[in-house]
Amino acid sequence: MASKAKIKVTQIGSKLGRQSIQEKSLIGLGLNKLHRSRVLEDTPSVRGMIRRVHHLVSVEEVK
């Protein structure tokens, strides 16, 4: 069985003063402070949350 692709998401922008949906997306990604990183499965739901906060996070592929 092939393993799912993984991505590393790092928060590079503050959630202060952002819309509540953007704050909730960061929490959904497991991010709550600057420079925190999470390795997540590359799924459509994760990509959707990243799209909402693309200006607050950086994304890298994990091999």
PDB file of N, CA, C and O in Angstrom:
ATOM      1  N   MET A   1       0.845  -1.182   0.000  1.00  0.00           N
ATOM      2  CA  MET A   1       0.000   0.000   0.000  1.00  0.00           C
ATOM      3  C   MET A   1       0.891   1.246   0.000  1.00  0.00           C
ATOM      4  O   MET A   1       1.804   1.363   0.817  1.00  0.00           O
ATOM      5  N   ALA A   2       0.628   2.141  -0.889  1.00  0.00           N
ATOM      6  CA  ALA A   2       1.437   3.361  -1.004  1.00  0.00           C
ATOM      7  C   ALA A   2       1.082   4.334   0.122  1.00  0.00           C
ATOM      8  O   ALA A   2      -0.086   4.505   0.471  1.00  0.00           O
ATOM      9  N   SER A   3       2.110   4.960   0.676  1.00  0.00           N
ATOM     10  CA  SER A   3       1.847   5.949   1.734  1.00  0.00           C
ATOM     11  C   SER A   3       1.391   7.257   1.102  1.00  0.00           C
ATOM     12  O   SER A   3       1.760   7.588  -0.024  1.00  0.00           O
ATOM     13  N   LYS A   4       0.585   7.984   1.853  1.00  0.00           N
ATOM     14  CA  LYS A   4       0.079   9.261   1.350  1.00  0.00           C
ATOM     15  C   LYS A   4       1.178  10.305   1.383  1.00  0.00           C
ATOM     16  O   LYS A   4       2.093  10.234   2.203  1.00  0.00           O
ATOM     17  N   ALA A   5       1.082  11.267   0.490  1.00  0.00           N
ATOM     18  CA  ALA A   5       2.054  12.359   0.444  1.00  0.00           C
ATOM     19  C   ALA A   5       1.909  13.214   1.699  1.00  0.00           C
ATOM     20  O   ALA A   5       0.814  13.364   2.240  1.00  0.00           O
ATOM     21  N   LYS A   6       3.014  13.765   2.145  1.00  0.00           N
ATOM     22  CA  LYS A   6       3.021  14.607   3.341  1.00  0.00           C
ATOM     23  C   LYS A   6       3.517  15.993   2.970  1.00  0.00           C
ATOM     24  O   LYS A   6       4.330  16.155   2.061  1.00  0.00           O
ATOM     25  N   ILE A   7       3.010  16.999   3.695  1.00  0.00           N
ATOM     26  CA  ILE A   7       3.477  18.360   3.525  1.00  0.00           C
ATOM     27  C   ILE A   7       3.786  18.951   4.893  1.00  0.00           C
ATOM     28  O   ILE A   7       3.151  18.608   5.890  1.00  0.00           O
ATOM     29  N   LYS A   8       4.766  19.838   4.925  1.00  0.00           N
ATOM     30  CA  LYS A   8       5.129  20.528   6.152  1.00  0.00           C
ATOM     31  C   LYS A   8       4.608  21.954   6.052  1.00  0.00           C
ATOM     32  O   LYS A   8       4.944  22.684   5.119  1.00  0.00           O
ATOM     33  N   VAL A   9       3.785  22.347   7.020  1.00  0.00           N
ATOM     34  CA  VAL A   9       3.174  23.672   7.037  1.00  0.00           C
ATOM     35  C   VAL A   9       3.752  24.438   8.219  1.00  0.00           C
ATOM     36  O   VAL A   9       3.714  23.955   9.351  1.00  0.00           O
ATOM     37  N   THR A  10       4.291  25.635   7.962  1.00  0.00           N
ATOM     38  CA  THR A  10       4.892  26.464   8.997  1.00  0.00           C
ATOM     39  C   THR A  10       4.187  27.809   9.017  1.00  0.00           C
ATOM     40  O   THR A  10       3.987  28.426   7.971  1.00  0.00           O
ATOM     41  N   GLN A  11       3.810  28.266  10.210  1.00  0.00           N
ATOM     42  CA  GLN A  11       3.149  29.562  10.342  1.00  0.00           C
ATOM     43  C   GLN A  11       4.197  30.662  10.312  1.00  0.00           C
ATOM     44  O   GLN A  11       5.136  30.651  11.107  1.00  0.00           O
ATOM     45  N   ILE A  12       4.040  31.618   9.392  1.00  0.00           N
ATOM     46  CA  ILE A  12       4.999  32.720   9.263  1.00  0.00           C
ATOM     47  C   ILE A  12       4.351  34.079   9.493  1.00  0.00           C
ATOM     48  O   ILE A  12       5.035  35.102   9.498  1.00  0.00           O
ATOM     49  N   GLY A  13       3.026  34.092   9.684  1.00  0.00           N
ATOM     50  CA  GLY A  13       2.312  35.348   9.918  1.00  0.00           C
ATOM     51  C   GLY A  13       1.398  35.231  11.123  1.00  0.00           C
ATOM     52  O   GLY A  13       0.927  34.141  11.446  1.00  0.00           O
ATOM     53  N   SER A  14       1.147  36.341  11.783  1.00  0.00           N
ATOM     54  CA  SER A  14       0.324  36.366  12.987  1.00  0.00           C
ATOM     55  C   SER A  14      -1.156  36.250  12.653  1.00  0.00           C
ATOM     56  O   SER A  14      -1.608  36.704  11.602  1.00  0.00           O
ATOM     57  N   LYS A  15      -1.899  35.637  13.560  1.00  0.00           N
ATOM     58  CA  LYS A  15      -3.349  35.547  13.376  1.00  0.00           C
ATOM     59  C   LYS A  15      -4.078  36.744  13.968  1.00  0.00           C
ATOM     60  O   LYS A  15      -5.295  36.856  13.823  1.00  0.00           O
ATOM     61  N   LEU A  16      -3.362  37.633  14.628  1.00  0.00           N
ATOM     62  CA  LEU A  16      -3.989  38.803  15.244  1.00  0.00           C
ATOM     63  C   LEU A  16      -4.593  39.712  14.185  1.00  0.00           C
ATOM     64  O   LEU A  16      -3.944  40.043  13.193  1.00  0.00           O
ATOM     65  N   GLY A  17      -5.822  40.108  14.400  1.00  0.00           N
ATOM     66  CA  GLY A  17      -6.508  41.017  13.485  1.00  0.00           C
ATOM     67  C   GLY A  17      -7.034  40.354  12.226  1.00  0.00           C
ATOM     68  O   GLY A  17      -7.464  41.047  11.304  1.00  0.00           O
ATOM     69  N   ARG A  18      -7.009  39.033  12.163  1.00  0.00           N
ATOM     70  CA  ARG A  18      -7.488  38.312  10.972  1.00  0.00           C
ATOM     71  C   ARG A  18      -8.954  37.944  11.139  1.00  0.00           C
ATOM     72  O   ARG A  18      -9.497  38.007  12.242  1.00  0.00           O
ATOM     73  N   GLN A  19      -9.586  37.565  10.050  1.00  0.00           N
ATOM     74  CA  GLN A  19     -10.968  37.111  10.102  1.00  0.00           C
ATOM     75  C   GLN A  19     -11.043  35.814  10.896  1.00  0.00           C
ATOM     76  O   GLN A  19     -10.075  35.055  10.941  1.00  0.00           O
ATOM     77  N   SER A  20     -12.182  35.559  11.516  1.00  0.00           N
ATOM     78  CA  SER A  20     -12.315  34.378  12.368  1.00  0.00           C
ATOM     79  C   SER A  20     -12.138  33.089  11.577  1.00  0.00           C
ATOM     80  O   SER A  20     -11.620  32.112  12.118  1.00  0.00           O
ATOM     81  N   ILE A  21     -12.554  33.057  10.307  1.00  0.00           N
ATOM     82  CA  ILE A  21     -12.391  31.844   9.501  1.00  0.00           C
ATOM     83  C   ILE A  21     -10.914  31.536   9.287  1.00  0.00           C
ATOM     84  O   ILE A  21     -10.528  30.369   9.209  1.00  0.00           O
ATOM     85  N   GLN A  22     -10.083  32.580   9.190  1.00  0.00           N
ATOM     86  CA  GLN A  22      -8.652  32.365   9.030  1.00  0.00           C
ATOM     87  C   GLN A  22      -8.039  31.845  10.327  1.00  0.00           C
ATOM     88  O   GLN A  22      -7.171  30.973  10.294  1.00  0.00           O
ATOM     89  N   GLU A  23      -8.483  32.372  11.471  1.00  0.00           N
ATOM     90  CA  GLU A  23      -8.005  31.867  12.757  1.00  0.00           C
ATOM     91  C   GLU A  23      -8.388  30.405  12.942  1.00  0.00           C
ATOM     92  O   GLU A  23      -7.582  29.604  13.415  1.00  0.00           O
ATOM     93  N   LYS A  24      -9.615  30.057  12.572  1.00  0.00           N
ATOM     94  CA  LYS A  24     -10.080  28.674  12.697  1.00  0.00           C
ATOM     95  C   LYS A  24      -9.314  27.741  11.766  1.00  0.00           C
ATOM     96  O   LYS A  24      -9.060  26.587  12.112  1.00  0.00           O
ATOM     97  N   SER A  25      -8.950  28.231  10.595  1.00  0.00           N
ATOM     98  CA  SER A  25      -8.168  27.414   9.670  1.00  0.00           C
ATOM     99  C   SER A  25      -6.783  27.131  10.231  1.00  0.00           C
ATOM    100  O   SER A  25      -6.280  26.015  10.102  1.00  0.00           O
ATOM    101  N   LEU A  26      -6.160  28.127  10.852  1.00  0.00           N
ATOM    102  CA  LEU A  26      -4.850  27.906  11.476  1.00  0.00           C
ATOM    103  C   LEU A  26      -4.956  26.881  12.597  1.00  0.00           C
ATOM    104  O   LEU A  26      -4.096  26.009  12.722  1.00  0.00           O
ATOM    105  N   ILE A  27      -5.991  26.975  13.405  1.00  0.00           N
ATOM    106  CA  ILE A  27      -6.189  26.010  14.484  1.00  0.00           C
ATOM    107  C   ILE A  27      -6.433  24.620  13.909  1.00  0.00           C
ATOM    108  O   ILE A  27      -5.926  23.630  14.437  1.00  0.00           O
ATOM    109  N   GLY A  28      -7.204  24.541  12.832  1.00  0.00           N
ATOM    110  CA  GLY A  28      -7.455  23.268  12.166  1.00  0.00           C
ATOM    111  C   GLY A  28      -6.193  22.624  11.623  1.00  0.00           C
ATOM    112  O   GLY A  28      -6.087  21.400  11.558  1.00  0.00           O
ATOM    113  N   LEU A  29      -5.239  23.457  11.233  1.00  0.00           N
ATOM    114  CA  LEU A  29      -3.948  22.954  10.748  1.00  0.00           C
ATOM    115  C   LEU A  29      -3.000  22.616  11.894  1.00  0.00           C
ATOM    116  O   LEU A  29      -1.921  22.068  11.670  1.00  0.00           O
ATOM    117  N   GLY A  30      -3.402  22.942  13.124  1.00  0.00           N
ATOM    118  CA  GLY A  30      -2.554  22.655  14.283  1.00  0.00           C
ATOM    119  C   GLY A  30      -1.539  23.740  14.558  1.00  0.00           C
ATOM    120  O   GLY A  30      -0.530  23.492  15.217  1.00  0.00           O
ATOM    121  N   LEU A  31      -1.787  24.935  14.066  1.00  0.00           N
ATOM    122  CA  LEU A  31      -0.861  26.051  14.244  1.00  0.00           C
ATOM    123  C   LEU A  31      -1.502  27.106  15.128  1.00  0.00           C
ATOM    124  O   LEU A  31      -2.680  27.425  14.965  1.00  0.00           O
ATOM    125  N   ASN A  32      -0.728  27.651  16.071  1.00  0.00           N
ATOM    126  CA  ASN A  32      -1.279  28.699  16.915  1.00  0.00           C
ATOM    127  C   ASN A  32      -0.253  29.758  17.290  1.00  0.00           C
ATOM    128  O   ASN A  32      -0.616  30.775  17.883  1.00  0.00           O
ATOM    129  N   LYS A  33       1.012  29.548  16.963  1.00  0.00           N
ATOM    130  CA  LYS A  33       2.049  30.533  17.255  1.00  0.00           C
ATOM    131  C   LYS A  33       2.995  30.613  16.066  1.00  0.00           C
ATOM    132  O   LYS A  33       3.114  29.669  15.284  1.00  0.00           O
ATOM    133  N   LEU A  34       3.660  31.741  15.943  1.00  0.00           N
ATOM    134  CA  LEU A  34       4.607  31.928  14.840  1.00  0.00           C
ATOM    135  C   LEU A  34       5.712  30.884  14.878  1.00  0.00           C
ATOM    136  O   LEU A  34       6.151  30.464  15.949  1.00  0.00           O
ATOM    137  N   HIS A  35       6.150  30.474  13.704  1.00  0.00           N
ATOM    138  CA  HIS A  35       7.268  29.564  13.490  1.00  0.00           C
ATOM    139  C   HIS A  35       7.014  28.152  13.992  1.00  0.00           C
ATOM    140  O   HIS A  35       7.959  27.379  14.144  1.00  0.00           O
ATOM    141  N   ARG A  36       5.765  27.799  14.251  1.00  0.00           N
ATOM    142  CA  ARG A  36       5.420  26.420  14.582  1.00  0.00           C
ATOM    143  C   ARG A  36       5.182  25.681  13.271  1.00  0.00           C
ATOM    144  O   ARG A  36       4.679  26.250  12.303  1.00  0.00           O
ATOM    145  N   SER A  37       5.554  24.397  13.257  1.00  0.00           N
ATOM    146  CA  SER A  37       5.398  23.588  12.046  1.00  0.00           C
ATOM    147  C   SER A  37       4.638  22.312  12.364  1.00  0.00           C
ATOM    148  O   SER A  37       4.694  21.794  13.479  1.00  0.00           O
ATOM    149  N   ARG A  38       3.930  21.820  11.363  1.00  0.00           N
ATOM    150  CA  ARG A  38       3.232  20.546  11.455  1.00  0.00           C
ATOM    151  C   ARG A  38       3.431  19.806  10.150  1.00  0.00           C
ATOM    152  O   ARG A  38       3.460  20.413   9.079  1.00  0.00           O
ATOM    153  N   VAL A  39       3.569  18.491  10.242  1.00  0.00           N
ATOM    154  CA  VAL A  39       3.619  17.642   9.057  1.00  0.00           C
ATOM    155  C   VAL A  39       2.251  16.989   8.937  1.00  0.00           C
ATOM    156  O   VAL A  39       1.813  16.279   9.842  1.00  0.00           O
ATOM    157  N   LEU A  40       1.581  17.231   7.821  1.00  0.00           N
ATOM    158  CA  LEU A  40       0.213  16.776   7.619  1.00  0.00           C
ATOM    159  C   LEU A  40       0.111  15.972   6.330  1.00  0.00           C
ATOM    160  O   LEU A  40       0.941  16.112   5.432  1.00  0.00           O
ATOM    161  N   GLU A  41      -0.921  15.125   6.246  1.00  0.00           N
ATOM    162  CA  GLU A  41      -1.191  14.424   4.995  1.00  0.00           C
ATOM    163  C   GLU A  41      -1.722  15.419   3.974  1.00  0.00           C
ATOM    164  O   GLU A  41      -2.468  16.339   4.310  1.00  0.00           O
ATOM    165  N   ASP A  42      -1.331  15.223   2.742  1.00  0.00           N
ATOM    166  CA  ASP A  42      -1.750  16.119   1.660  1.00  0.00           C
ATOM    167  C   ASP A  42      -3.125  15.687   1.159  1.00  0.00           C
ATOM    168  O   ASP A  42      -3.235  14.868   0.246  1.00  0.00           O
ATOM    169  N   THR A  43      -4.169  16.245   1.766  1.00  0.00           N
ATOM    170  CA  THR A  43      -5.549  15.920   1.392  1.00  0.00           C
ATOM    171  C   THR A  43      -6.245  17.191   0.897  1.00  0.00           C
ATOM    172  O   THR A  43      -5.772  18.299   1.152  1.00  0.00           O
ATOM    173  N   PRO A  44      -7.356  17.033   0.196  1.00  0.00           N
ATOM    174  CA  PRO A  44      -8.079  18.214  -0.276  1.00  0.00           C
ATOM    175  C   PRO A  44      -8.540  19.132   0.856  1.00  0.00           C
ATOM    176  O   PRO A  44      -8.551  20.351   0.686  1.00  0.00           O
ATOM    177  N   SER A  45      -8.915  18.580   1.994  1.00  0.00           N
ATOM    178  CA  SER A  45      -9.372  19.429   3.103  1.00  0.00           C
ATOM    179  C   SER A  45      -8.224  20.248   3.676  1.00  0.00           C
ATOM    180  O   SER A  45      -8.406  21.416   4.018  1.00  0.00           O
ATOM    181  N   VAL A  46      -7.052  19.651   3.783  1.00  0.00           N
ATOM    182  CA  VAL A  46      -5.875  20.381   4.275  1.00  0.00           C
ATOM    183  C   VAL A  46      -5.489  21.457   3.261  1.00  0.00           C
ATOM    184  O   VAL A  46      -5.164  22.580   3.648  1.00  0.00           O
ATOM    185  N   ARG A  47      -5.521  21.130   1.983  1.00  0.00           N
ATOM    186  CA  ARG A  47      -5.203  22.118   0.951  1.00  0.00           C
ATOM    187  C   ARG A  47      -6.184  23.294   0.976  1.00  0.00           C
ATOM    188  O   ARG A  47      -5.790  24.434   0.730  1.00  0.00           O
ATOM    189  N   GLY A  48      -7.464  23.021   1.274  1.00  0.00           N
ATOM    190  CA  GLY A  48      -8.456  24.084   1.364  1.00  0.00           C
ATOM    191  C   GLY A  48      -8.169  25.033   2.515  1.00  0.00           C
ATOM    192  O   GLY A  48      -8.310  26.247   2.376  1.00  0.00           O
ATOM    193  N   MET A  49      -7.760  24.472   3.667  1.00  0.00           N
ATOM    194  CA  MET A  49      -7.413  25.319   4.811  1.00  0.00           C
ATOM    195  C   MET A  49      -6.168  26.146   4.505  1.00  0.00           C
ATOM    196  O   MET A  49      -6.086  27.315   4.880  1.00  0.00           O
ATOM    197  N   ILE A  50      -5.205  25.539   3.826  1.00  0.00           N
ATOM    198  CA  ILE A  50      -3.989  26.259   3.450  1.00  0.00           C
ATOM    199  C   ILE A  50      -4.320  27.400   2.489  1.00  0.00           C
ATOM    200  O   ILE A  50      -3.744  28.484   2.583  1.00  0.00           O
ATOM    201  N   ARG A  51      -5.241  27.154   1.573  1.00  0.00           N
ATOM    202  CA  ARG A  51      -5.629  28.183   0.600  1.00  0.00           C
ATOM    203  C   ARG A  51      -6.218  29.410   1.299  1.00  0.00           C
ATOM    204  O   ARG A  51      -6.003  30.539   0.857  1.00  0.00           O
ATOM    205  N   ARG A  52      -6.956  29.194   2.379  1.00  0.00           N
ATOM    206  CA  ARG A  52      -7.541  30.316   3.126  1.00  0.00           C
ATOM    207  C   ARG A  52      -6.484  31.174   3.814  1.00  0.00           C
ATOM    208  O   ARG A  52      -6.670  32.380   3.975  1.00  0.00           O
ATOM    209  N   VAL A  53      -5.380  30.556   4.219  1.00  0.00           N
ATOM    210  CA  VAL A  53      -4.354  31.276   4.996  1.00  0.00           C
ATOM    211  C   VAL A  53      -2.996  31.241   4.291  1.00  0.00           C
ATOM    212  O   VAL A  53      -1.952  31.273   4.943  1.00  0.00           O
ATOM    213  N   HIS A  54      -3.014  31.176   2.969  1.00  0.00           N
ATOM    214  CA  HIS A  54      -1.770  31.033   2.206  1.00  0.00           C
ATOM    215  C   HIS A  54      -0.772  32.148   2.487  1.00  0.00           C
ATOM    216  O   HIS A  54       0.434  31.942   2.351  1.00  0.00           O
ATOM    217  N   HIS A  55      -1.254  33.323   2.875  1.00  0.00           N
ATOM    218  CA  HIS A  55      -0.376  34.463   3.159  1.00  0.00           C
ATOM    219  C   HIS A  55       0.205  34.401   4.570  1.00  0.00           C
ATOM    220  O   HIS A  55       1.063  35.213   4.916  1.00  0.00           O
ATOM    221  N   LEU A  56      -0.249  33.452   5.389  1.00  0.00           N
ATOM    222  CA  LEU A  56       0.231  33.315   6.772  1.00  0.00           C
ATOM    223  C   LEU A  56       1.085  32.071   6.987  1.00  0.00           C
ATOM    224  O   LEU A  56       1.637  31.889   8.071  1.00  0.00           O
ATOM    225  N   VAL A  57       1.204  31.211   5.974  1.00  0.00           N
ATOM    226  CA  VAL A  57       1.944  29.956   6.128  1.00  0.00           C
ATOM    227  C   VAL A  57       2.896  29.733   4.957  1.00  0.00           C
ATOM    228  O   VAL A  57       2.733  30.309   3.882  1.00  0.00           O
ATOM    229  N   SER A  58       3.885  28.891   5.191  1.00  0.00           N
ATOM    230  CA  SER A  58       4.723  28.396   4.104  1.00  0.00           C
ATOM    231  C   SER A  58       4.545  26.886   4.051  1.00  0.00           C
ATOM    232  O   SER A  58       4.355  26.238   5.081  1.00  0.00           O
ATOM    233  N   VAL A  59       4.607  26.333   2.852  1.00  0.00           N
ATOM    234  CA  VAL A  59       4.336  24.912   2.645  1.00  0.00           C
ATOM    235  C   VAL A  59       5.513  24.277   1.930  1.00  0.00           C
ATOM    236  O   VAL A  59       6.022  24.823   0.950  1.00  0.00           O
ATOM    237  N   GLU A  60       5.954  23.101   2.428  1.00  0.00           N
ATOM    238  CA  GLU A  60       7.032  22.353   1.795  1.00  0.00           C
ATOM    239  C   GLU A  60       6.591  20.900   1.661  1.00  0.00           C
ATOM    240  O   GLU A  60       5.821  20.398   2.479  1.00  0.00           O
ATOM    241  N   GLU A  61       7.086  20.233   0.625  1.00  0.00           N
ATOM    242  CA  GLU A  61       6.843  18.806   0.479  1.00  0.00           C
ATOM    243  C   GLU A  61       7.821  18.047   1.351  1.00  0.00           C
ATOM    244  O   GLU A  61       8.993  18.411   1.446  1.00  0.00           O
ATOM    245  N   VAL A  62       7.336  16.986   1.992  1.00  0.00           N
ATOM    246  CA  VAL A  62       8.189  16.128   2.797  1.00  0.00           C
ATOM    247  C   VAL A  62       8.332  14.814   2.053  1.00  0.00           C
ATOM    248  O   VAL A  62       7.343  14.233   1.607  1.00  0.00           O
ATOM    249  N   LYS A  63       9.554  14.355   1.923  1.00  0.00           N
ATOM    250  CA  LYS A  63       9.781  13.101   1.183  1.00  0.00           C
ATOM    251  C   LYS A  63       9.949  11.952   2.113  1.00  0.00           C
ATOM    252  O   LYS A  63      10.147  10.822   1.668  1.00  0.00           O
TER     253      LYS A  63
END
